[in-house]
Amino acid sequence: MKYFFKSFAFLFLCYFQTFGQSSQKLWYAKPAERWVEALPVGNGRIGAMVFGGVNEELIQLNESTLWSGGPLKKNVNPEAHQYLSAIREALLEKEDYSKANELTKKMQGFYTESYLPLADLMIKHRLTNGTPTAYYRDLDISKAISTTRFTVDGVTYVREGFVSAPANVFVVRLSADKSKQLNLDINTRSKLRIQKQPLSNTELVVNGKAPAKVDPSYYNPKGRTPVIYEDAEGCNGMRFQYRIKAVAKDGSVKTDTAGIHIEKASEVVLYIVAATSFNGYDKCPDKDGKDEKQLAAGFLTKALAQPYATLLKQHQSEYQSYFNRCQLTIKDTLNANTTPVPTDEQLKAYTAGRYNPDLEVLYFQYGRYLLISSSRPGGPPANLQGIWNKELRAPWSSNYTININTEMNYWPAEVTNLSEMHQPLLDWIQHLAKTGHETAHDYYRAKGWVANHNSDIWALSNAVGDVGAGDPVWANWPMGGNWLCQHLWEHYRFTGDKKFLAEKAYPVMKEAALFSLDWLVTNKDGYLVTAPSTTPENKFFDAAGKQQGVSVGTTMDMSIIWDLFTNLIDASTVLGQDKEFRELLIAKRNKLLPLQIGSKGQLLEWSKDFKETDPYHRHVSHLFGLHPGRQITKETPAFFNAARKTLELRGDEGTGWSKGWKINFWTRLLDGDHAYTLIRELLKYTNETGTIMSRGGGTYPNLFDAHPPFQIDGNFAGTAGMAEMLIQSHQDKVHLLPAIPTSWPSGKVSGLRGRGGFEVSMQWEKNTLTQAQVKSINGEELRLLTHKPVTVQGTNTTSVKTADGYLLQLKTQKNKTYLLTVK
């Protein structure tokens, strides 16, 4: 049978005492009809999207290492480096942008591989024909557990699901409040090639193999097969296995190739485990792969050795050890949200203009939840969709797009006290640096390492495009590795981990700088510039009115290199080493093409005041120095004002992630009210998949970011932007409430982190700080900026008025907490 749900809010009114408004839950009064209405759970390895159906539940499954392909091929384009001098001649001497564009295509390699879906899990309830009542489903992000509840013919059925990180198992508990009411058929399907095998009456084992090659969904040349399974060398195409084990409290369980069949049970617990043969970015996943069968069997044995209650307790304890570190409350000063309303209905009302700080807090914490759920130490970094993907050929291959999106995924990691979740990216950068060393030599004949705009689990680093099919405006962008190096430095700045800086960060950063030193050339004015150079992913009109993408010394290129050199100069000073190299970087930094202001008062995106082909482009790459960089601040007023003008000209519209970046731009401009306007833009309800590159980005019913389609980076950017409204520390001081919006007059937050190793909790009233606590993790000197003077309890220390506010300077002791009061 099939049930249609028109409006369920009224069914829930009798429950509002139990299920009232909560900034810790996403909840709904009807099942998900679309993927962007389903609720995500995950542990960094296993991901699941829970639809919450009545007669048939659909749960879409992923495993974070399940990608197509294998290690990178050698000598893909051995002639690539030969075109570089001709490109530079066309750009620097002849300003022939068309010729440069065509030649730049010849420096491309293969496309990335694709992140793949694991399976669909279907749970069919053989119910009576009664109409369901009291339907409810939620995702409690404070506990990382999904619940579905409904009543049919006087029997209440409950499903609870969580993905345990300690046990690496997805657990689904099904129960009924009357005995022997569970009659279920549990089956699975996959878009990949699989074989099903009943291992016992209670266990179904599914073995499969990923394709050896999957082309991006946007690349479909005539006559080409986009998905290829066979690899004659026995290298590409990883194996995988998942297992489903049903443990029933009573009743009977039988398993065959059609699935698991349960009769007259009162409670059933499903244990779902998965593993792949992935054995590292540089090893063949087929012939040199891990034993995925042994891994999956081991996960299941470990999980079954513990009672359900123990698994649940361990899961929640481990998850909350991260999630509970940071809490945010924004007071609903209008008492506008006292009646319980499902999350999707809240989002619609918010889009229509309703005031709802609880929803904003929920979105903030949801970003943290998603990061904990999709990025865990020991696993791969979160990709374009975190770990949740249902498509065989996902949008943009669900890969690592490192001209903004991958970096954006990790903006909230350090500041919202989730430093461990940053580790997968920091580890993956080490792999990328190794493949990038080969790319630097093979494609550019340069020292050091380089990465362009796309990568994958195999750490691809070349410019993509199937050796000439990509548009250089997005494909040829050798600044991806340089940008990622910022994350290495920022991890040190927040944690103060000098061992990490010396052993992991500095060597990789230095090698990236060596590439940049080789890549830079001197223009006719004596400045160091990049050539060829693009600005993701915007174009300009040349003198003949033709659209062009390749030029010289774009602002983003120059800003990223300035950032890398500056971070390395600081790092070598901290470590007390490499003085000669530090002095070289200082000299070269002084010769970099400087920032420039255009005819409209805007920061130039290119080295010349070209006319943009799209003045409202979603990328605002030339403001990298404002955020996430530190080159543009109030201390550089001309460029600070030019950055503001740039944003005014670019406008507030954009894709979901673009709006997320703009929130962060406006917070760095210390304009909290405009940043808040962008929050409301980001949280604009949509339930359409939309078209690629649409300006209509917003938020789906399940609070996933709508590019559209879904990209998780917008969620992370939104969370990071809200944190930046409350605390900023990029200028070597901890600034409290730097961009607090008028719409957040009263609130409190705990557990935010500032660079230098400081953990901050604070309260504010009438948009003004009332008290704060600062814990010094490393015992460094605290430089604290506030809008009102503060004193330190137990000391005579007080803040001093400056042009930017009141500055407190305090020598701290390691692990000591300091209470600050406003004078």
N, C-alpha and C positions, 0 to 999 in steps of 0.2 A: 504494500500500500504506500501511497505517497500523500504527504500532508502539505498543505499550503498555508502559510502564515501571513495574514494581512496586517494585523496590528496586535502586538502582545503586551504592550505596556500596561494595559488594564489588568491583565492576568497577574501582574506582579504587585499590585497595590497592597494586597493583603500581606506581602512579605517585607514591606519597607522597613519595618523595625529590625528585621534580621539582615536584610541586604540593602542598607542605606547607601547614600552617596559615599564613595570612598576613593581617595586619591591613590589607592594601592590596587585597584581592580579595574580591569576592563570587563564589562558584563553586557549581556544582550538578552532580549526576550524572544529570540527566534534563532533557528540554526543558520549557519553560513550557507549561502547559495553559491558564492564565488570564493575563489582562493583568497582574495583580498579582504574577505570577511572572516576567514578562519583565523585561529589563534595559535601563535608560535610558541613552542617549547624547545629547549635544547640544552646541551651541556658542552658545547664547543666541538663535539664529535658527531653526535646524533642530533638531527633536527627533525621536528614534526610539526605539521600544520593540522590542527584539530578543527573539524567542521561542525561537530555537535549535532549530527542528524538524529532523527528519532528512530524510524524503522531501519535506517541504514546509516551507520557512522562511516565517514571517510577520514582517514588520517594519512596525509602525504608525508613520506619519509625521505630523509637525506642523510648521507654520511660525508663528513667534511673533506675527506681525501679522495672521494670518488670523482675523478676527472678522466676525460679522454686523453689519448696520446701517451707520450713517454718522454724521456730525456731529449734535450735539444740535439738536432742534427748538426754536423760539422760542415763547414764550407758551403753553406746554402747559397751564398752570393759572393763568390770569390773575387769578382771584379768591382765590387761596390766602392772600395776606397779610391779607385782610379778616377771617379767622377768628381771628387771633392774639389780639386784645384779648378776645374772648369766651372763648377757652381760658384765658387768664390770670385772668379773672374767676371762671371755674368752679373753678380750682385755688386761687387765693390768697384768695378771699373766701368761696367756698361749699364748698370741698373736695368738689366733685362730680366725682369721677374718671371716672365713666362718660360724662358729658357731654363732659368734656375729651378723652377717648379718641375719641369719635365725631367731634368737631370737628377733632381733629388729623389724622384720615384725610383731611380735605378739603384738607390742605396737601401732598399727594403729587403726584408727576409720574409719568413713565413708568418702566418697569423698565430695567435695563441690557441691553446686547446680550450675545451669547455668544461665547466662544472656541471655535473649530471644529477638527475633525480634518481633516487634509489628504488622507491616502490610506492605503491598505494596500498594501504591496509584498509580492508572493508570489514566492518562488523555489522552483520545483518541480524536484527532482532525479529524473531517470529512472534509478533504481538497479535493481540485481538484487534478487531476493527474499531475499537473505541477511539474517540477523539482525544488527542493529548491536551492536557491542561497544565497550568503552573510551570510552563517551560522556562528554563533558566540555564544560561551557560556563562562561564567567566574564566578569566585568567588572573589569578592572584599573583601579582608580580612581587609581593613581599615574601611569598613562599615558593614561587616558581612552580605552581601547580594549576592545571586546567580542570574545570569541573563542568559537567553537563548533567542537568536534572530535569525530569519531566514525569508526569503521572498519566497512566493509561488504565482505565477500568479499575480505579482504586488502588493501583500498585504504583509506587514511586520508584523509578529507576535512576541510578546514579552512576556516572562514569567519572573517574578521577585519573588524570595522567600527569606524570612528571618524568623528566630525564635526569637520572642520577649521574653526577660527575664522579663521585667516589667509586661506584660500581660499574659505570659506563653501560647503563641499561635504561631502556625506555620501559616504564611500568604503567600499565593501564589496569585499574581495578574497576570491575563492574559489579554492581550489587542491586538488590531489590529489597524493599522493606517487608515483603512477604516471601515465605520460603518457596523454593523450587520454581521460581517464575522466570528464570533466565534460560531461554531457548535461542541459541546463537549459532550462526555460521560465520566463520572467520576465514577470510581469503585474502589473497594478495595478487597484485599485477604489477607489471613494470614496463617501461618504454624501452628497456634494454633486454638483451637476450638472456633468458633465465631457464633454469630447470628446477622443478619442485620435487621434493622427496620427503615423504612422511618418515620421520626417524623413529617415532613411537606413537602410541595412541594420543599423546598429548603434545607432540612437537612436530612442527613443520620446518624443514630446512630448504632454503632457496640459494642456489649457486648461480652466478652470472659472470659475464665478462663485458667490460666497457669497450666502446669502439677504439680503434687504433688512431682514428682521426675524425674530428668533427669541425666542419667549417663554421664560421660565425653566421648567425641567422641573416645578416645583411649581405652576405657574399654568396651569390647564386649565379655564377657564370654558366652559360648554356653548355650542356653536355657534361657537366661535372657532377659527380656523386658527392653530396655534402657529408654523408656519414659512411665511414668505411670501417669495417670490423677486422679485416684480415691484415696481418703484418707478416710478410714472408720471413723476416728476421727473428720473429718470436720475441720481440722486445715490447712494442707498444700494445696498449690495451690491458688495463689492470683487471685482475679477477676480484670478485667480491662475494661475500656470503652474508645472508641475514637469517636469523632463526627466530621463530615465534613459539613460545612455550606457554601452554594454558594449564593453570593449576586451579582446579575447581574445589570448592568447599564440600560440595555434595553433587549428586547427579552423575551423569556419564559424559565422557569425552572420547571422541574418535577422530582420527586424522587420516586423510587420504590426499591425493594430489589436488583435489578440489578445495582442500582447506581443513580447518578444524571445526568439528561439529559438537555442540554442547547441548545436552538435554536436561531440563529440570534441575538446574543448579540455583543456589541462593547467592553465591558469590563466586566470581572468577577473577583471577589475576593473570594478566598477560605479561610476559617478559619478552621484550624484543631487543635483540642485540645485533650488531652489524660490524663487519670489518672488511678491509680491502687489502690487496697485496702491495699497496704503495710502500716503498722502502727507501724513499728519499728522492730528491729532485734529480739526482744524477744516476739513478739505477733503473734498469729495465723493469717495469712493474710485472711483466709476465715471467720471463726466464730468471730474473734475479729478484723477484718479489717475495714479500713475506708470506707465510702460510696463513692465509685469511681464515681457513677452516679451523685451524688450531686456535687462532685468536678469538674467533667468535665463540667457539666451544668453551674457552677459558672464561670469557666474560659471563656466559650464561651459568656456568658452574659456580662462579663466585657470587653471582646475584642470588641463585637458588639456595645458597648456603645460609642465607639470612632471612628471617621472617619479614613479611611486608612492612610491618610497623617499624622495624629496625632500618630497612632501606629508606623509608620515608623520613624518619628522624635524621638519619645521616645526611640525606639529600638536603633537607631544609637547613640543617645546622651548617653544612659546608657552604651552601648558597648564601645564607644570611650573613656569614662571616665576611662576605664581600658587599652584599647589597646594603646591609644596615650601617655601613660606615658613614654614609652620607644621607641625610634626611633634610627635606625642604618643606616648609609650611608657608603658604601665602594666605593671609586672612581674607575671608570673603566678607568684606566690609559692608556689602549691601544685603547680606543674607539672601542672596538671589538663587541659591541652589539647595534648598532644604528638602524638596520633593525628589525621590529617587527616579532617575531617568536613565535608560540604557545608554551606553557609551556612544553608539552611533547617532542616537537622537540628541545627545548632548553636543556632539560635533556639528550636527546640522544647525542646532540653535546657536551655537557659538559662531558659525559661519554667517548666520543672519544678524549677528551683532550682540548676542547675549554675553554678559559678563560671567566668567566662570574660571576663577583662579585654580579651583580643584582640578579642572581638566588640564590646565597648563602644568601643574605639578605632576599630574599623572604622566603627561608627555615627557617631562624631564626625567622622571624615574624610569619610564618605559625605555628610553634610550640606554640607560645604565643596565636595565634588565636584558636588553637585546645584546649588549656588548658582553656581559657575563655569559650569556647563552650561546654566543657564536664565536667567541675567541678565548681559548684557554691555553695555558702553557703546555707545550708539547705538541700542539696541533698547528694547522695552518692558520694564516690570518683570515679574518672575516673578508669575504669577497663582496662583489656588488650587491648581493642579496643576503649577506650574512652567511647563513648556511641553509637557507630555505629557497628551494627552486624546484618547480614542477616540470620544466621544459627540457626536452632533449637538446634543443638548440635555443638556449636561453638568450634573452636580450643582452647584446654585447658579450655573449659567451659566459655571463656571470663571472667575469674574470677580475683581475686586479688592474683597474684603470688608474695609473699613477700620475696623471696630469691634474688630479684633484681628488678623485673619489676615494681611493684607498687611504690617502692621508687623512681625509675628512672622517673616515670611519674611526680614527683613533684620536681625534681632537678631545673627546671627553675623558679619555682614559686616565690621564694623570690628575687633572684638575678635580674630577669627581671621585678620586680615591680608588681607582681601579688599575693601579700600575701593573699588576700581574697580568691583566688582560692585554696590556701593550706588548707583552713578551713575544707572542707569535709573530707579530710584525717585525720586531727587532731581530728575531732569529732568522726570519725569511730574508731580511735584507742581507745577511751574511751569505746566503746562497746566491742571491741576485748579484752581489759583488763579484762572485766567482765567475758566473756566466758573463757578467758585464765586462770582465777583464778580457775575455775572448772577443766580445763584440767590439770593444775599444780598439783592439789590435786588428781584427779581421776587416771591419767595416771602415775604420777611420785611420788606421796606423798610428794610433795614439797610445800613450801610457795610461795607467790607472784603469778605472772601470766606468761604465756608462750603462744607462737603461733609458729606454724611450717611453712611450705613453701607455703601453699595454704589457701585462705579464700574466703569469699563471702559476700553478703549483710546481711547474718545471722550471720556474725562474727565467722565462724567456726575457731577453733584454734588447733584442734588435728592433729596429723600426718595422712594424708589421705591414702587410700588404701583398702577400703572395708574390714577392719579388717584382713589384711594379704596379700592383692594382690598387694600392691605398692612396688616399689623398694626403699629400704631405702636411696639410694644415693640421691634421690630427696624428698622422702616423709618424712623421719624422720630427721628433721632439726629444732630443737627448739630454733633457734636464730632469727626467724622472728619478734617476739615482741621486742626483744632488738634492732634490727636495726630500726624498726619503731620509737622507742623512740628517735632516733637521730633527727627525724623531729620535735618533740616537743621542743627539745633544740635549734635546728637551727631557728625555728620560733621566739623564744625568742631572740636569738643572733642578728637576723636581725631587729626585731621590738623594743626590749627593754621593752616588755610588762611584767612587774613584776607580775601583777595580774594574767595573764595567766600562768606564770611560777609557781606561788605559788599554784594556785587553780586547774589547769588542768594538767600541765606538770610534776611538781615535784612528786606528789603522784603516778602517773602512772610509771614514771621512777624508783622510789624507789621500787615499787612492782616488777618490772622486775628485778631489781638488787637482790632483796630477792630470787627470783627464781634462779638466776645465782649463788648466794652464796650457795644455797642448791645443785645445779647441779654440781658444781665443785668438783673434787676429787683430792687427792694428789698422784702423781706418785712416782716411786721408787727414783727419783732424788730430791724429795721434792717440785716440782712445782705443782701448781694448773692447772688441765687440765679438759677438757670435755670428757666424755665417757658414751655412744657412741658418736661418732663425725663423721660428713660427711662434704664434701666441695662441694657445688652445682656446677655442677651435674657431677663431674669428678670422675674417678676411677683410681686405681693404681694396679700394679702387686705385689703380695706377693712373698715370698721366693720360693714358688713352681710354680711361673709363672701364678697363677690364678688371675683373675680380682676381685678386692674387692672395696667396697664403704665405709664400716664402719671401723673406726679406732679410734685413740685417739688424742685429742687436735689439730685439724686442725687449720691452720693459720687464716682462716676466723672466726672460733669460737672465738679464743683467741683475735683477733683484735676487733671484735664487743664488746666483754665483756670489753676489755680495754677502748674502746670508751664510752660505757655506764657508767662505773665507773668514768672515767675522767669527763664526762659531769655532772654527779651527784655531784662529788666533787666540781666542779666549781659552779653548781647551788646552792648547800647548802651554799657556801661562799657568793654568791650574795644575797641570802635571809637571811643570818645570822642566820641559824638554823641547827639543827641536827649535831652538832659538833661531838658527839660520833660516829654516823653512818659514818660521813665523814672520821674520823680517821680509822674506820674499813675498809672502802673502799680503803683508801690509803695503808693500810697494806696488804690487799688482792691483790691489783693491783701489788704490789711489788713482789708477789709470783706467778703471772701468768707466764705460760710458755712463754719465750721470743721469738721474731722473730728469725729465723735462716736462714743462707745462705748455699746453696747447693754446690755440687761439680762443677757445671757449672757457679757458681757465681750468681745464681738465688735465689730469695726468695723462701724458701721451702713452698710448698702447704700443706704438711702433717708434722707431728712432726718428721718424718724420711725421708731420701732422697730416697723415693720410685720412681720407674720408672712409669711414667704416661702411661695409656692405650691410651690416645689421647693427644699428646704434643701440638696440635693446638686447643684445646678445646675452645668453644665459651665463657665459663665462665672464668674469671680471678679473682676468688673470693679472692685469697690470697693477692691481692693488695688493699683490702678494706682500709687498713691503709693509703694508698696513696690517694685514693678517693673512697667514699666520706668522709673517715675519715681524721684525722690530725696527726696520729702517725708517718707517714713517710714523712719527709720534708728534705730540704737541711741541716737542723740542725742535721739530722741523716744520714750522708753521706754514710755510709756503706750500709744501707738499701735502701737509695735513689738510689744508683747505682745498687743494686741488683734488685730493682723494674724495672729499665730500662732494665737490662739484661733479666728479666722475659718476658717483652713485646717483646724484640727482638726475644727470643726463641719461644714465642707463635705466633708471626706473625700478620700481619695486616688483614688477611682474617677473616671472621666470619659472623654470622647472622647480620641482620640490627642493632638490639639493642646492640649486642656485639661491633660492630664498633663504635656505639655511646658512649659506656662506654670507649673504648680505646681513643677516642678523649679527654675525660676528664682526663684519666691517663696521656696522653702526655702533656696536658696543665699544670698539677700539676708538671710534670718533667721540666716545663718551656721550652719545645721544641715546639714552635709554628709551625715550618715548618713540623714536623712530625704529629702534630695534624691536620694541614691543609691537609696533605696526606690522613688522615683518613676521613676528611670531603668529599674529592673527592671519597673515597671508599664508604662512606655512601650514597652519591648521585649518585650511579651507577644505571643507568636505568634498570628496569626489568618490564616486563608485564606478567610474569608467576607466578602462585600460588606457584610453586616450591614444594619441599618436606620438611616435618618437619625436623628440625635440619640441614638444608642445610647450607653450608658455603657461598652460593652465595647471601647473603642478600644485599639489596640496597634500591632503592626507586621506587615506582610505578608511573605511569603517573600522578596521582592526588597528588603526593608528600607524600602519605602515606608510612610509613616505611615497607619494606619487610623483614620479619624475614628470609625467608617466612614461612607461610602466613603473612598477615598483623598483626602487633602489633604496637600500638601507642607509646610504650616506646622509640623506636628508634628516633622518631620525637622529643620527649621531651629531650632525652639525647643529640641530635645534637644541639638543641637550647641552652641547658645549657653549652655544651662544647664551643660553640662560645662565650658565655658570659664569661666563665672562661679564654678565651684567652685575653679578654679585662680587666677583673678585677678579683682579688682573694682577699679573706679576711679571710681565714680559720686559719691564724696564728696570729690573733689579730692585724693585720695591714691591711690597704687597699692598695693593690699593683696594680698600674695602668699599663696597657699594659704588663703584665707579660710574655705573650707568643704570642706576635703579629707576625703573619707569614710574610714572605717576600712578599707573594702574596697580602697582604693588606697594601700597602705602605702608602696610604692616606685615611683618613676617619674621621667620627665623630659619636658620640653616645651620647644619652641623656637618663637619667632616670634609669641607672643601680643602683642597691643597693648593699651596702657593709655591712657586719656585724658591729654592733655597732650603727646602725641607721644613715647611711650616703647615700645620693643620689648623684650620680656622673654623670656629663656630661663632655665630653672632645673631643678634636680634635688632630689629629696627621698627620704629614707629614714625608715622607721618614722613616717610621716606628718609628718615634720619637715623643713623646708628645710635643705639641706646647702650649696648654693651657687647663685648666680644671676648672670646677666649682664644689664645694662640698657643699651640703646642709646638715646641721646637724639637724636631726629630733629630737634627744633627748638631745642635748647639752653635749654629751660625749666627752672625749678627742679624737682627731683625730691623728692617727699614720699612715702617708701616705708614701708609698715606691714608688719611681720613678727611672728611669734610668738616668735622668738628674736632676740637682738641680733646685728647684722651690722656689718661694717666694710667700707670701700671700699679695695681694694688700691691702694697708691701714695699714700694720703692718711692723714691723722689723723682723718678723719671716722668717727664711729660713731653708732649709733642710741641713742635715749634712751627709757627706759621711760615708758609712758603707761598710762592706764586700759584702752586697747584693745589694747595690745601694745607693740612697740618701733618708734618712729618715727625714720626717717632723713631728714634734710633736706640736700640737696646741690645747689649751683649747678652746672649742667652746661654742657658745650660742645656745640655742634651737631655731630651725626654722630659723637660720641665714645661708645665703649662702656666701661662701668664693670663691673669684676668685684667681686662681693660675696661675702664669706665669713662663715660663721656663727661667732660667738665661742664 
